[in-house]
Amino acid sequence: MSLPYKSELISRAKELRNKATPQENHLWYDFLRTYPVRFQRQKTIGSFIADFYCHAAKIVIEIDGSQHYDPQGTAYDAERTAILEEYGLEILRFSNRDVNTRFQSVCEMIDHEVKRRMGTENSFSR
């Protein structure tokens, strides 16, 4: 099943790929780009743009900067998560700090969740 998206967001998604944060680039270039299951960067889903998306596991990964931790950002993220979950997606959120200070743990959590969602706990390794 293909996810809905707004075509007018595609140019914005491309712009975000070109202006990725250091943390997004670190996760992409040092883990997700060569991960055995395909991930996409800045994927349009509905009226949102997800930082990373894995169709096979139906997982969205969000890397959150400081704006996500004020009351308005927290409320927006909760609403967005609820809408994305209606599509059967699991949302994994990590802070910039997580990526900067616990990179290996972040990668292990992603790997675990992909395998769990796909029912392939031990079928591929990194």
N, C-alpha and C positions, 0 to 999 in steps of 0.2 A: 504494500500500500504506500502510495506516495503522500507525503505530507503537503498540506496546503501552504502557499506562500504568496506574498505580494510582490509581483514582478518589479514594482517601483523601488523595492529595497535592494535589488541586486547591485546597482551601482554603489550604494552605500556600503554593502558588504565587501565589495572589491576595495573600496577606499579603506575600510577598517583592516583588511588583510595587509594593505600596504603601510598602514600606520599602527601596526600591532604594538602592544606594550612589550617591554623587555621580558616580562614574565610569560606572556603569551608566546613570544618567539622562543623562549627557553623551552617551554613545554612542547611546542611544535617541533623545533629542530633537534632537540635532544631526546625526544621520546615518541611522540605521536606520529611524526612523519614516517618513521620506519616501523611502527607497530604492526604486527602481523594482521590485524583487522583494520580496515580502512576507516580513517577519520577525515572529516572535512573541516576546514577553517571558515569561520564567519558564515555559517549556513543560515539562510533565511527559512524560518518556520513560522507559518501564520503571519502575524504582524511584527515578529521579533527577528533578531539576528543573534544566533547562538555563537559563542566563541568557538566551540568545537562540537561536532556531531558525529556519532557513529551509528549508521543506519542498521547494521547487522545486530547490534546490541541494544538499539534504541536508547542511547545514552547521550545526554547533552552535558558538556563540561563548561562551567562558567568560572572565569578567573576574575575575582572581585577586587577592585580598588577601593580606596577609602570612601568614595561616594556611595557605596553600597551599604555603609554602616550607619548612616544617619537615619532618622525616622522615616523620611520620605523614600529614601533608597530601599530600606528594609521592606516597607509596605509595597513598593513597586515590585520588588523581587518576589515577594510572597504571592502577589497576584499573577505575575508572569509564570512562576513555577506551577501554580494551580492550573493555568491554561495549558501549559506544555504537558503536564501530567495527564490531561484529558486525552492527549494523543497517544497515551501509553508509554511516554518517555520517562526515564529516570534522570533527574537533574543532580549532578555532582557539583558542588560549589567549593572552591578553594580560594583563599585570599592570596593577594600578591605576596604577603609575608610567608604563607605556606610554601609557595613555589620557591621563594628566595632561601628559606631556612630548612625546609623539610622536603626537598625535591624528590629524593628517593622514596620517601613515604607516600607522597602524592602519586607517583608513578605506580607504586605497588597497589594503592587503593584503586586506581583506575583499572589496572590489570585484573585485580580481583573482581571488580564489578562487571567488567566486560565478560569475563569467563563465567561468572555466576548467571548473568542475564542470557548468555548464549547456551548455558548448560554444558560448558566445555572446561570445567575446572582444571583439568590437567592435560588438555589436548594440544596446547602449544606453549612454547617457552620463550623467554626473552634472554 
